[in-house]
Amino acid sequence: MKRKMKKHGLYMLLAVLLIGQQQVSMAQKLPNTQNKGVILPAAFKIDGLAEEWGNNFQAYNKNTNIYTTMANNDQFLYLVVQAAEPIIIKKIIGGGISFTVCAAGKRSDPNPFAVTYPMVDNSYQTSIYSTVNLLRGNAGKSDSLVEAANSKIAKESKTIKIRGFRTIGDSIISIYNKNGIKAASRVSDKGTLTCEFLIPLKLLHISGANKQTIAYNIMLNSPTVLQSTSTKKGKLTAVAISIPRSLSNNESDSNVIQYPTDYWGEYTFKN
């Protein structure tokens, strides 16, 4: 019995190491920032699966340790972010990803647009991460764990923080909003976390028919405890209190999680 348990543990370890080696190999072949425009597939879905890309990405940024692809059509700007490292997944669950667009094409744009997602209440962050972390020891073998993790993420990631959209106002909106701003996230059976963003070009005052170049920033925020309150108009506001200790188990993790990490790039629309 003990031999079987040891053998099973060895297989799980080898599976995790193999997945890690494949991810490192793919990351080494990708540029640090995306260097070309990409057309958004006609049959795209914002569901956190990113199946349209076949798990192939346009960039791997070493400062943030994330895989990314940005794409567009004549109506939308799209971003997909995938994290494979456990500590980065933990950071995203705790603080979310902020995607900032400078439509003027310069970082100094005084009127940037920004969306932040996911926004998970602190009381659920540790539970979600613990379930996701279990997948790395059972890669490709546990549909029930995948279902449990994604059920928790779907239940607790139902809002998007927006800033700079003058026709909407700075606020926290539902993922089911009527403005066309969409976001979704899911974990795979390999324990990777994928987040997708979709922004209508009309809200960015951009024409998809032109080969316009924008500046953009992708930031992994430091985790905070979010306390939501309701306003008279039914919108939500968030108040940051502190970094959840439950997400920082040791000094090394604390250094990674405590501070935001980000990078800037430029994207020229494809048409």
Secondary structure, DSSP 8 states (H G I E B T S, - for coil): -HHHHHHHHHHHHHHHHHHHHHHHHHHHHS-SS--S--B--TT---SS--GGGTT--SEEETTTTEEEEEEE-SSEEEEEEEE-SHHHHHHHHHH-EEEEEETTSSTT-SS-EEEEE----HHHHHHHHHHHHHHTTSTTT-HHHHHHHHHHHHHH--EEEEES-TTT-SEEEETT-TT--EEEEEE-TTS-EEEEEEEEHHHHT--TTS--EEEEEEEE-----EEEEE-TTS-EEEEE----GGG--SHHHHHHHHS-EEEEEEEE---
